[in-house]
Amino acid sequence: MARGDIVTSYLSGQTNGKNILITATTSGGAQTIHTVNSGTTTLEFLTIEACHVDSANATTGLYLLVGGTTVPNDVIHVDLTHGEGAVIVQDKRLMQNGTIIKAYAQHASHIVIYGYYQRYTV
């Protein structure tokens, strides 16, 4: 990738752009959603969306772990309501240097996550 190039692709945890079903219910078992490119010569803008797809619970919590598990530094919590459709959890958040984004939910198999990144060479 040459300097100034822009690459857009799915989150690394997605297969062919398909949803990631969140089955984990604890931070220790959290699922990897995306691993940012290593190094400091690339920047990634992440957009992550989530949707509550199971009607068994009216609302359920989603927890994104951004590079760690320390509360509140690394944890983003969002309550999602069934039937409201997709919610943007992160919109073009700038990340770099191999940061790993993981997720778990209050209830297993109630939330799907999907998204994309735009990678810039600096």
C-alpha atoms as one frame of an Amber mdcrd trajectory, in Angstrom:
protein
   0.000   0.000   0.000   1.540   3.314  -1.068   1.558   6.411   1.067  -1.829
   8.128   0.926  -3.686   5.016  -0.271  -7.073   4.231   1.271  -8.290   0.657
   1.728 -11.850  -0.129   2.824 -12.884  -3.567   4.046 -15.023  -5.513   6.498
 -14.058  -5.888  10.141 -11.517  -8.691  10.514 -13.976 -10.749  12.609 -16.501
 -10.870   9.748 -16.504 -13.600   7.110 -17.358 -12.181   3.694 -19.144  -9.255
   5.344 -21.571 -11.453   7.292 -22.861 -10.541  10.750 -20.911 -11.574  13.834
 -23.305 -13.249  16.287 -22.254 -12.371  19.830 -22.418 -15.528  21.935 -19.989
 -14.457  24.680 -21.461 -13.169  27.951 -18.308 -12.258  29.885 -15.244 -10.129
  29.243 -13.030 -13.203  29.659 -14.728 -14.948  26.750 -15.276 -11.843  24.616
 -15.166 -12.370  20.860 -12.702 -10.550  18.625 -14.549  -8.147  16.335 -11.539
  -6.506  14.716  -7.769  -6.343  15.010  -6.327  -3.052  13.827  -3.274  -3.183
  11.542   0.023  -3.251  13.475   2.416  -0.331  13.508   2.176   3.422  13.455
   2.376   4.042   9.704  -1.290   3.183   9.122  -4.448   4.603  10.681  -7.833
   2.887  10.672 -11.217   4.518  11.010 -13.655   1.927  12.405 -17.412   1.993
  12.004 -19.210  -0.632  14.077 -22.955  -1.254  14.040 -25.009  -3.584  16.228
 -28.557  -4.906  16.192 -30.628  -6.725  18.833 -32.145  -9.612  16.834 -33.762
 -11.903  19.424 -37.196 -11.045  20.847 -36.682 -13.103  24.036 -35.569  -9.929
  25.866 -36.847  -6.422  25.119 -33.405  -4.926  25.753 -29.930  -6.338  26.153
 -26.530  -4.843  26.818 -23.589  -4.847  24.435 -20.055  -4.349  25.750 -17.202
  -3.373  23.432 -13.703  -3.855  24.803 -11.318  -1.447  23.106  -7.796  -2.722
  23.681  -8.416  -4.018  27.210 -10.961  -4.714  29.954 -10.455  -1.818  32.386
 -13.674  -0.009  33.330 -14.272   2.748  32.262 -11.112   3.261  30.159 -11.555
   0.340  27.735 -15.270  -0.518  27.936 -18.149   0.921  25.918 -21.609  -0.208
  27.057 -24.728   0.249  24.929 -28.241  -1.027  25.686 -29.983  -2.216  22.528
 -33.750  -2.582  22.123 -35.273  -5.348  20.033 -37.059  -4.049  16.938 -35.225
  -0.729  16.711 -32.850  -1.880  13.978 -29.141  -1.206  13.688 -27.379   1.222
  16.011 -24.022   2.811  15.234 -21.833   1.953  18.215 -18.646   3.547  16.845
 -18.578   5.955  13.918 -15.215   6.355  12.186 -13.238   5.946  15.403  -9.525
   6.442  14.714  -7.339   3.523  15.852  -3.826   2.194  15.204  -0.992  -0.057
  16.363  -2.665  -3.478  16.649  -5.517  -2.527  18.986  -7.933  -5.442  19.404
 -11.672  -4.756  19.618 -13.723  -7.459  21.349 -17.384  -7.769  22.332 -19.690
  -9.614  24.679 -23.369  -9.264  25.512 -25.712  -9.461  28.462 -27.545 -12.320
  26.725 -25.940 -14.839  24.356 -27.038 -14.884  20.698 -29.210 -11.753  20.917
 -26.893  -9.272  19.163 -25.193  -9.180  15.786 -22.323  -6.842  14.933 -21.001
  -5.761  11.561 -19.060  -2.870  10.131 -16.022  -1.774   8.186 -12.719   0.016
   8.397 -10.945   2.532   6.227  -7.152   2.180   6.414  -4.888   5.108   5.510
  -1.140   4.973   5.029   0.653   7.953   6.590
